[in-house]
Structures are given as C-alpha cells and as structure tokens.
C-alpha cells in the first residue's frame, strides 16, 4: 500500500504543471484517502489516538477535493482543513497527562501573529477565516509538541515533525495565494503537505505510541 501511496504523491507533484489534468485531479486526494484507510483499519476504536488521526486524514482529503475544484472553493477547502486540525489536536491533547508547557503556545502564537500581520494587508475578506485557521493549526502544533516533550522518545517526533511541516506547507500556500506566486510554489506546497500527512499517518500506525511508557 505504501508503494502505491508514494507513487501517487510523486505522480501528482509531477502533474501540477502538465497538461494531463485528469491525472492531476485523480491523484491529489487519493494518497490521503489511502492513508486514512490504513489508519482506520489498524485502529477502529473511536477512543484511540490513531482513530482521530484517521478521521482527520479524511477531512484533509475532502479539503483537497474542494481546493482542486475548477471553481474557487477555497473557503470550503479551508473549512475542511480546519476540521482536520481540530481532529488532529484532539488526538494529540488526549494523550497528554502532564501539565501543559506554557512557554510553547506563547512562542507559537507570537510567531503566528507576526506572520498573520505580514499577510494582513492582502487578506481582504479572508482576514477572519485565515485568523481562525492559523489559530487551529498552531494549537495542533502545540499539542503535537507537548506529546513529543512528554514521551521523551525520538520516535514521538513523527507527530511533531508532521505538524510543523504542515505549517510550512500552509505558509507557502498563503504566500502564493495572498502575496506573490512563483513557478514552483505549488510543488513545494504539495511535497511538504504529503510529507506532513505521511508523518502523521506513521505516528498513528504505531511507529510510536503516545501512551507508551518509555524507560
């Protein structure tokens, strides 16, 4: 299954600026749907960390379908990814048993605020949606990092790495949409996006277990 997923990711990135639009449309969301299937088959229990990651992957894949729609469905796609980050956040925060690290959200939201203010002049009627979405993905990164800090195990970094690479992907997308575009921005967006989803999927498949007692 992983060979198919990776192949589809590569095919989609290749198809971004090619004339074969049917390949572009067919390949974009399919890898994420397959990742969600892997996770949900492995963990059907709705109380599991993996279950909520799997549902978040489905929300992400639906968001992909909206974002590649010939008509502009950016708000619909953004809403789906907002739901995905809420689901990912729930998955992470339900694994945390120790007191939260207060300096971490302070740093994350300070950086997020600076980036938001830089984008603000070109957001127009997207100011509120982007602010809400930015807050959600920062909360998700906060939760992922808290799990990593609590687990004190190198493999716990998969979830945290996935969260931060997701932020990079969305930042490039925001710059491309609201500030300035480049020839390879969409390639960067999709490479980082798929990498983030793969890391989150691996974290859910048992490469690391947040509830695992280490040492």
Phi, psi and omega in degrees: 000318181297325178298319179294317181299311180297319179298317179295322176299314179297317180299318181295314179301319178296325187279352187305314182250023178258166184277351182277079187293332180295326176292318178302311183291321183290326189268344190293303186272341186303315179301322182287322174300318179294321176298317180297322178297317178302314184290315185288328175292323180288331185220083181282350183285122183291352177269355186276147170306313184298323181302313183288329172295318179298317178294323176297324177296321177297315178300321178296316181296322177295321175300321176302317180299319178292317185293334179265006178297139181304325173273157183288107178244040186295317180298317179296317178295318179299321179296320178295318179289330173299314177299320179300317181290327175295318178294316177299317180299317178300317179301316181289310187292335177288348179267352186272127180248334181273163177303145182290151179272110189287332181290334184294308177296329179298316179292312183299313184285335174293313178296317179299321179295320178298314180296317180298318180295327177292326179277338190309316183300338183250008184279333180053239183279006179262008184303307183292312178303318180292322179296316180295315181295318179299318178298319182295316182288331176289323175297320178298315178295323176300310180299317180298320180289323177301318179298317180297315180296323181285323183290327181052044180221135184305325183289341177293347180291342180304311180297316180294318178298317179300318181297315183287326176292327174300319178298318178300315180300314181291328178294316178297319178298317180295317178297318180295322184277321190252344183243282181213145183256161177218168185294331186246011183297319181293328176295316179297317179303312186286323178297314179291323179297310179296321178299316179298315182293323177297316180296319177295321178296315179299322179296327181278338183276000176103008172300324164220151175245116182301333183270001182290134178275117183261136175084000000 
